[in-house]
Structure formats: structure tokens, C-alpha cells
Amino acid sequence: MHPYTIDTGARKKVILIIFIFSIILSSVLTYFLEGGILSAKAWLQQFDWIDQVLKICDAVGVTTNFIGIPFLFGVMYWLFDKYFWKWKILKRFLNVPDLNGHWEGKLTSVTQQTIMDMKLEVKQQWSKINYYATFPKSTSSSNVASIFIERDGKITVGFGFINHSRELPHQYDGYNILEIDDDTHLFGRYFNNRDNSNIGHKGGNIGTFKLTKID
């Protein structure tokens, strides 16, 4: 997966909120658990190998304080990145679509006047995403992506891709623009720099596609 951008301040807000929550949680845990944790750490340090590990961690700046702010921030951000951002209540606040899943439908090439089957596999986290499309004779994988949220709440997704075709001796690049009709339907437009000299066209290929979420 690769990073993707969001044209709002949602990411900054999330980092700030998680940081504030880390401070509060660290203070609460320190009040209730610090004595017990320090006693347990002192007991573990009687074992030479554990003591050496702790010293190495301190030397390289790796925190061993499980109720400290850096550790709690790291854990909570990891959980948010993997799972929490997909919660319905947070999705309404963040307004970022969850596109994870398997999508299928039809692609229509305006340039070549053809219709073909299309499958799209999306793997998405809060910070990273990947689109992998499969066609009868080629595959495409994304290399850059952005989510655009308009003032009226309309969401569009753009991503660049590299296509590997079984028919052509070389790969080609392109860009897709997705419009999200609802949670289970996508409409897309695309263009690429494919060599169409064999059909008498120059300047690449354009077309549309419609996809339905299968699972």
C-alpha cells in the first residue's frame, strides 16, 4: 500500500485528538498503576538479560514506559489507522469513505468502442491505500491517490495507476476518477497514455466504468 492525501484538515485533527487523549490516559494510568509497574520493572531487572535489554532500549531512545505518552500515542494511532477510522460514528465526523473490499462491473472504452469486465480490489487504512484492478488481458495497480471532499459533502477519489498488459510489449500509465454514488456503487472515468496506433488513434485512451461492491 502507498500513502494517499485528503484535501481537508482531518489528519491534523486526528493527530491532535489522539495526542490529547494520550496525555489524559497516561495521567490516569500513572495515578493508578505507576507504583505497581515500577515494582514489576525493578523485579524484572534482577534478570541480567532483561536488564541489558532495558538499557539498550534506553540507549537508542525506545521507550519502555507502557503508560507514557509516546507509547500510548503510538498504540492508539496504530489502532486508529487499522480499525477505528472505519467506525460509523467516526466516518460521519471524518467524511472519509471506506472503500475496502471487492468491486466488480463493466468498463467502457470510448476510444476503442469496447466493453469489458472489470474487477477492483481495494485495501485501505487511514494512512495508506491500494487499488488493484483486473481486466481480461491486463492488470493495474495504483501508485498515488487522493480523496477530494467538496463543500456540499460530495466525495471524489482520484488515483494514478500502472497497467501491465498481456497484449502490449510495454506498460502504460493512467489516472482514474471515482464518484461514490453510495456505499456499494462507484462510477469512474479514466484516461491513459496507451499506444493506440494499431487502431489508428493517437493520444491515449479514455472511458468510463461502473462498479458494484461484492464483499
Solvent accessible surface area in square Angstrom, and as a share of the most:
residue,aa,sasa,rsa
1,M,103,0.46
2,H,25,0.11
3,P,94,0.59
4,Y,6,0.02
5,T,83,0.48
6,I,18,0.09
7,D,82,0.43
8,T,61,0.36
9,G,37,0.36
10,A,9,0.07
11,R,57,0.21
12,K,164,0.69
13,K,114,0.48
14,V,6,0.04
15,I,83,0.42
16,L,104,0.52
17,I,93,0.47
18,I,15,0.08
19,F,93,0.39
20,I,83,0.42
21,F,105,0.44
22,S,0,0.00
23,I,66,0.34
24,I,97,0.49
25,L,52,0.26
26,S,11,0.07
27,S,68,0.44
28,V,70,0.40
29,L,43,0.21
30,T,46,0.27
31,Y,178,0.68
32,F,146,0.61
33,L,82,0.41
34,E,75,0.34
35,G,51,0.49
36,G,52,0.50
37,I,55,0.28
38,L,104,0.52
39,S,73,0.47
40,A,50,0.39
41,K,67,0.29
42,A,66,0.51
43,W,150,0.53
44,L,68,0.34
45,Q,72,0.32
46,Q,109,0.48
47,F,83,0.34
48,D,114,0.59
49,W,172,0.60
50,I,29,0.15
51,D,26,0.13
52,Q,95,0.42
53,V,71,0.41
54,L,25,0.13
55,K,115,0.49
56,I,105,0.53
57,C,25,0.15
58,D,95,0.49
59,A,88,0.68
60,V,101,0.58
61,G,66,0.64
62,V,81,0.47
63,T,54,0.31
64,T,30,0.18
65,N,75,0.38
66,F,121,0.50
67,I,13,0.06
68,G,8,0.08
69,I,58,0.30
70,P,96,0.60
71,F,69,0.29
72,L,15,0.08
73,F,54,0.22
74,G,37,0.36
75,V,60,0.34
76,M,26,0.12
77,Y,56,0.21
78,W,134,0.47
79,L,52,0.26
80,F,17,0.07
81,D,14,0.07
82,K,64,0.27
83,Y,107,0.41
84,F,59,0.25
85,W,0,0.00
86,K,71,0.30
87,W,132,0.46
88,K,155,0.66
89,I,125,0.63
90,L,49,0.24
91,K,56,0.24
92,R,185,0.68
93,F,119,0.50
94,L,10,0.05
95,N,54,0.28
96,V,4,0.02
97,P,17,0.10
98,D,40,0.21
99,L,4,0.02
100,N,36,0.18
101,G,16,0.16
102,H,38,0.17
103,W,3,0.01
104,E,59,0.26
105,G,24,0.23
106,K,110,0.46
107,L,12,0.06
108,T,50,0.29
109,S,2,0.02
110,V,72,0.41
111,T,23,0.13
112,Q,49,0.22
113,Q,145,0.65
114,T,57,0.33
115,I,122,0.62
116,M,61,0.27
117,D,75,0.39
118,M,3,0.01
119,K,94,0.40
120,L,1,0.01
121,E,66,0.30
122,V,3,0.02
123,K,126,0.53
124,Q,8,0.03
125,Q,33,0.15
126,W,1,0.00
127,S,31,0.20
128,K,86,0.36
129,I,1,0.01
130,N,31,0.16
131,Y,2,0.01
132,Y,95,0.36
133,A,5,0.04
134,T,52,0.30
135,F,29,0.12
136,P,74,0.47
137,K,109,0.46
138,S,13,0.09
139,T,36,0.21
140,S,8,0.05
141,S,37,0.24
142,S,9,0.06
143,N,77,0.40
144,V,82,0.47
145,A,4,0.03
146,S,22,0.14
147,I,2,0.01
148,F,79,0.33
149,I,24,0.12
150,E,87,0.39
151,R,254,0.93
152,D,121,0.62
153,G,36,0.35
154,K,101,0.43
155,I,28,0.14
156,T,22,0.13
157,V,1,0.00
158,G,0,0.00
159,F,5,0.02
160,G,5,0.05
161,F,13,0.05
162,I,48,0.25
163,N,3,0.01
164,H,99,0.44
165,S,22,0.14
166,R,192,0.70
167,E,100,0.45
168,L,34,0.17
169,P,130,0.82
170,H,85,0.38
171,Q,90,0.40
172,Y,18,0.07
173,D,69,0.36
174,G,14,0.13
175,Y,62,0.23
176,N,11,0.06
177,I,44,0.22
178,L,0,0.00
179,E,46,0.20
180,I,43,0.22
181,D,96,0.50
182,D,70,0.36
183,D,117,0.61
184,T,59,0.34
185,H,82,0.36
186,L,4,0.02
187,F,55,0.23
188,G,0,0.00
189,R,104,0.38
190,Y,16,0.06
191,F,106,0.44
192,N,15,0.08
193,N,96,0.49
194,R,39,0.14
195,D,69,0.36
196,N,3,0.02
197,S,76,0.49
198,N,124,0.63
199,I,72,0.37
200,G,68,0.66
201,H,83,0.37
202,K,192,0.81
203,G,82,0.79
204,G,9,0.09
205,N,7,0.04
206,I,93,0.47
207,G,5,0.05
208,T,43,0.25
209,F,4,0.02
210,K,138,0.58
211,L,3,0.01
212,T,54,0.32
213,K,58,0.24
214,I,96,0.49
215,D,112,0.58
